[in-house]
C-alpha cells in the first residue's frame, strides 16, 4: 500500500474517490465544513435527505468529471476522539479495498485543529493496521486498492511527513509481529523463530544480536526454562537484542522488554483439553519484539534490551512431570504442580537474567493465563507490577493509544499462596481464583534490585479482536505494541 501526502492541492485529479465526513447535530446532518460545490452536489441528490451523518453511516454520490465521494458519518461532534477516527477510516478502507485503486481522504474533516497531529497519526495507524492479510499459505483476498492520498493542510508539511515515517515504522512492526503469531507451529519452532528474529533485527541500526542456545542456557543455570523445554524435539533459544542510541549519557534510561515465546503449548503432562490455537502462546515475544523494532526505527533516545524466551511445551519420556522440583536461575526451588503453567517458568529465568542487565525498568508480555479472560474479557489487557509509578505511566500510554488496559492487584496473600511446603515456591496457587494476579505474584519473586517491573497479561487481546475494524477478524491483533512504543518513546 502506497501512502502519499497532499499538502497543497484540494484534490488530486488521479483519485477515483474522495472521502469526506459528516456529523449529526440535533438528529440532522451537519456538513457545514464542506466546500460549496460539494455541498450543492450532495443536496441536489434526492436520497441525500435520508442520510443524517450518524456514526458509521455511509453515503456515496458522484461529482462532475467522474469523481465519487464517500461520506462517513461520525455522529455527534462532541464525543469524537482519535479512536473514533481509527474506526471510521478502517470502515472506509474495508469497504473500498476491493473496488477502488486510488482514493483520497480529506483529513481536515476528520480531526480538530487543536490536536491535528494526534488525529492524523490515528488515521495513519488505522490504514496500516487495516491493510493486513496473512497470505503465506493462502492466496490473498482480492484487493485492488494500491494508493491512498492523505489531504492534510493544517499541519506543516515537514510535521506530516515525520508522522507518516513514524507510523510506517510502527505499522510494519505490527505486521511482522502479527505474522509471527499467525505462523503454524510446524513452521515456527523455537529454533526457526530465533533465526527469523535474528535475520530481521540484524538489519536494524545500532542493534546487537546475541542468541543463547541450549548449552548457553544451561550455563546460565536456567533450570525452570529448561524444565519446560525438556519434552521438546527442538532446542530452546534465548534471544538477547540490545539497542543503544547514538548519544548515551549518564542519564540515558535503559528499559528491558521480556517476552514469552512458547511456540506451541500442549500443556505438557498436564495435557490441555483443547490445543487449537496454542500456536499463539508466543504472542508475548512477538509483541515485545514488535515494540522494540518500532522504537528502534523511530530513533528512541533510550537503551532498550529485548529478551525473548523461546521453546515449546511438549510431552515425551523425559518431559517434566507434575510434582517435580526444579531450581531457578536465582537459586529458588519451584514445585511444579501443573506443567501447563509453563510460561511463568520460562519468564522467571528470563526476568532474572534481565535484572542482571541493570535496566531502569522491566516490561514483560505474555499470553500467560486464561484467568485474565474471565476477569477482563477478550478486549482488555491485564496489567500488574511492583511500581505504581510505572503502572500509571503505562496506563497513560494505553490511554494515549486508545488501547484497553486494567490494573489487577498483587497482594501479600497472593504471594503467600505461591509458597510451597516442600520448596521455595510452587507454580500454581491453591485455587483457580485470582489466577492472573497469582501468576504475577510468582513472577515478582524473580525481580531483584528493586527494579520497577510491569507485567502485561495479553492472553485476551493477543488474538482476534472482532470489535476493532482495523484488526483482522481472525488471527493476531498486534495490540499493546502501540502502548509499549508510546511508553518507550515518552515514558
N, C-alpha and C positions, 0 to 999 in steps of 0.2 A: 504494500500500500504506500503510495506516494502522497506526502502531505506538503502543501505549499501555502505560503502566506500571501495575502493580498492586502497591502497596507496603503495603497494609493488609489486603486480603482474601486468603484462601487460594485462592479460586476464583471467577471471575466466572460468574454464572448464565447470561449470554448466550453463553458459549463453547460451541461444539459438541464440541470435542475438547481434551483436556488432554495435554500431552507430559511424560513423566517419563523418567528414566534408570535403567538397571540396570547393575550391574557383574558381572564374572565373578571369583570368588575360588575358587581351587583347583578349577577346572572346574565350579563350582556357582554358581548365581545369587545375587547379593548385593543385596537390596532393603531392607536394614536402615534406610535413610534415608527410607523411605516412612511415611505415617501408617497407623494400624491399620485403618481402614475400607478403604482402597485395597488394602492387603496382603491382607486377608481376601477381598476380592472376587477378586483375582488368584489366590490359592491355591485357591479353590473351582472354578476352571476346570480341567477335566481335561487339556486340551492345554498348559497352562502349564508342566507338568513337562518339556516338550521345549525350553523357552526357557531359555538359560543366560546371557544377557547378554553374549554375545561381541560384539566390535567390529562395528558396522554391522548387527547382527541386530535385527529389529524384531518387535513383537508388539502386537496390538490386542485390547482387551476392553471390555466395556460395564459402566458403573456404573448405579446406580438413577437414575431421572429422565432417562434417555436420554443421559447423558454418555458419550462414547467416550474411552478412554485409549489413547494410543500410547506404547509403551515402546521406547526406543532403547538398545541395548546399547553400552556404552562399553569393554568389555573390562576388563583389569586396571586398577585404580586407580593404581598406581604410575607407569606411563609416561604418564598422562594429561597433556595440555598444551593450550594455547589453540587450537592448530591442530586438535587432535582435536575440540574443541568446534565450531569453524567447520565442519568437515566433517560432524559429526553433525547440526547444525542445518540445514545445506544439504540433507542427505539427507532430513530430515523435510519441509522446505519443498517439495522437488521431488516428493515422494510425495503431498503433501496439497493442493497449489495448485489442482488441478482437481476436488477432491472436498469441500472444506470451505470455508465462508465465513469463519468466525471460529474461531481457535484460541488457546489459552493455553499458554505454556511455563513450567514451574516451574524458574526459573533456579537456585534453590538446589540443584537436583540436578545442575547442570552446571558448578559452579565450587567450588573450595576457598575456605574463609573467609579464608585468609591472603592471597589475591590476587584477591578478588572483582571489583574494578573492571576488571582486565585481562581476565578471562574474560568478564565482562558485555560489554565492548567487542567482544571477538572474536565473541560470539554476534550482536550487532547488526550488525557488519560482514558476517557471513555472510548475514543476511537481506537487507540492502540489495544485496549483490553477487549474490545468487541471484535476486532479484526484478528480472530484466532480460530484456527481449526487444527486438530491433531490428525495429520494426514499421512503419517509414516507408514501405516499399514492398510490404508483405505483411500480410495480416490476422493478428492475434496468435493464438497458440495458446490454446485455452480455459483460462481461469484465473478461478475464482470467489473465490479467497481474497482478502479485502479488508481484514481486520483481524487483527493479531496482538497479544496481550496478554502482556507480559513480567512474570511474577510475581517480584518481587525485594524481599526484606525484609532482607537482610543488609547492604545499602548504605543510607545516609541518602537520603531522597527527593530532596533537592537535588543530591546527587552523581550519582544515577542519571539525573536529568533533564539534568544537564550533559553526561554521557557520551552520552546519546541525541542531544542537539543537535549535538555534535561529530561523531558518526558519521553523522548525517543529512547534514551538510555534506560529509563525506568521500564518502558513498555517492552523492550527487547529482553530485559532481565526477567520480567514476569513471564514472558513467553518461554524462556529457557527453563525456568522453574516449573511451569505447567507441563512442559514436555517431559521432564524428568519424572514427575509424579504419574503421568499418563502412560509411561512405558510399561510393557508387560514384564513380569518378574523373570521370565526365562531369558530376557534380553538384558534387563537391568539387574545385575548382581552386584555385590559389594565391590568386586574387582573391576567390572566394567564401569560402574558408577564413578569410582575414583579416577579411572582413566579419562572419562569424559570431562569431569570437572577439571582435571589437570590440563587437558588439551584446551579447554576454554579459558581457564584462569591464566595460563601461560601467555595468552595474547594481551592481557591487561598490563598497563604501565604501572610500575612501582609495586608489583606484586611478586612475592616469593612463594613457591610451592614446595611443600615437604609432605611426603606420604609415608606413613609408618605401616609396614606390613606386619604379618603375624609375629615374626621373630622380634621386631622392634616393639610391638605392643606387649609382648612377654617381658622384655627388658624393662618396660615401664611398670611392670607389676600390676597390670590392669586385669585382675582376676575376675571381676564382675563382667566386664566386656567379653573376655574370653569364654566365660561360662555360657553366655548367650550364643556365641559362635561355635560351641563345641559340637553341635549336631549338624553343622553345615558342610557342604561339599566345597565351599568357597572360603578363601582366607578373608579375615576381617581387614578393614582398612581404616586408618585414622588420617584424614586429610587435614593438613595444617596449612592454611593460607595466611599470609601476612602482607598487609598493605601499609606502606609508610609514605606519608605525604612528602612533597618536595621540600617543604620547610618544616623542621622539627625544632621545638624549643623545650625548655624545662616544663612549660605549661601545656604542651601538647597532650590532649586527652587520648587515652587508649581504651577502646571498647572491644570486648571479646564476644563473638557470636558462637553459640554452640547448637548443633542440630542433630536430632535423632535420625539416623539413616537406616532404618530396618527395611531392607528391600523386599522382604516378604515375611509375614508373621503367621506361622501356623498355630502359635500358642505353645509350641514345644510339647512336652509330655502332658501339660495341662491343655489338651487339644481344644481348639475353638469349635463351637458347634457349626459355624459357617466361616469359611475363609475367603469368600468372594470379596474382592476389593482390598484385600490385605496388602496388595502391592503399594498402596498409598501410605504405608506406615513409614516411609522415608520422607514424608512431606515436610517434616521439620528441617531436615538437612537441605531440601530444595528451597524452602522459604528463606533460611538464613543465607544460603549461597546467593539467591536472587537479590536479597537486600545488600549483601556485601558487594556484589558485582555492580549494582546500580550506583551505590555510594562511591565506589572507585571511579566509575566512568564520569560521575558528576564532580570529581575532584574534591572529595571530602578532605577537610583540613585536620582530621584526627587519624591516629593509627588504629587500624582495625585488624584483629585476628579473627579468623573464621575456622572453626574446628568441627569436622563432620565425622561422627562415629558410624561406620558402615558395616553391616553384617545382615544375615537373615536369621530367623529363629526356626530351626527345623528339628526333626526327630531322627536319630539313629541310635546305634547301640552304645555310643559314648556321650550322647547328649545329656545335659544336666537334668536330673530328676528332682521332683519335689522333695523337700526335707534336706536337700544338700546345703552345706555351709561353705561359702566362698569368701575369700579375702579381697577387699577392695584395694585400689592403689594407695589410699590414705591409711591403710592398715586396719580399717574396721572390718569386722566379720559380719556377714549377712546371711541369715537363714532364708533360703529361697523356698517359700511355701507355695508359690504359684509361678510356673515358668512362663505364663502368659503376661506376667507383669515384668516384662523383659526390658522395655525401653528405659525405665528408670535405672536399670543396672548398667546399661551402656552409658547413659548420660552421667551417672555417678562418677565413673572413672574419667570421663572426658571433662567434666566440670572440675575435678580435682587437678587435672592436667592444665586446664585453662587458668586456674588460680596461680599456677607456677609461672605463667606469662606476665604476672603482675599488672593486670588491667585495672582501670579505674572503675569499670562496670562489667558485668557479665549478663548477657541476654541469652536465654535458650528457648528453642521452639521444638515442640514435639506433638505428634498425634498420640498423646500419652494415655488418656483414659476415656472409656465410654461414659464414665460418670459425668463428664463435663457436658455431654449432650442431654443428660437427664436434668442437670442444673440449668443450663443456658440455651438448650436447643441447638439446632444446626446453624443458627445465624450469628451467634455471639462467641467470641474468643474468651477463654478464661485466663485471667492474669493473677499471678501470685508472686510473692517475693519477700525479701528481708529489709527493704528500704522503702519507706513510704514516699520519700522524696523522688526516688527513681520511678516508683509506680505512678505517681502523679504526673511526672514528665511524660511517661508513655501513654497515659490516658489522654493527655493534652494532644500528643501526636496523633492518636487514634481519632480524636475529635476533629483535628485539622484535616484528616483524610476521609472523614465520614465512614470509618470502619468501626464496627461494634466490638467493644471490649468491656469486660466487667471484672472487677477485683473480687477474688474469693479469699477467705481468711486462712491463715496458718496460725493455729492457736496451740498453746502448750499441751493441751490434751491430745492433739493430733500427733505431736512429737512423741508423747508418752506411748501412744498406741502403736507406734512403729518400733518400739523396743521389743527385743526377743528375750525369752527366759534363758536361752542357751547360746545366744550370740549377741553381738552389739546391737544389731538391727534385724528386722525382718522386712521382706519386700512387699507385703500387703498388710492392711490393717485387720483388726479383729472382726470387722463387719464391712459390708459394701457401702455403708453410708459415709458421705463425705469423702468419697474415693479420690476425687481430683485434688483436694486440699491435702489429704494424707500422702498422696504421691509426692506433692511438692514439699511436704514436711520431711519426707525421706530424702529428697534431693538436697535439702538445705544442710544436711549433715556433711555434704561434700564441698561446701563453700567455706573457704578459710580466709584468714587475714581480714575479716570484716569487710570483704569486698561487696559493694552493693550488687544485688542479683535480682533478676526478674525472670519468671518462667511463663511462657505462653503455651497454654494447652490448646492446640489448634485442631483437635480431633473433630470438632463440629464444623469448622469453617474451611478446612483444607479442601474438601471435596465440593461437589456441585452446589451452587447457590442459585436456585431457580428463581428467587425473588429479585435477583440483580440482572438486568438485561445486558450488562457488559461482561457477565461471566457466562461460560459455557453451561448449557443445560445438563451436560454430563461431563464428568471429569474434573480435573484440578481447577480451583478457583484463583489461586495466586493471591488470596487475601493475606493481610498482615505484612506483606512486603512493603507496601507504601507507608504503613505506620512505622516500621523499623527504619526505613530510609529517612523519613521525616525526623526521627529521633537522632539518627547518626549525623545528619546534616545540621540539626538545630538544637538537639538536646544537651 
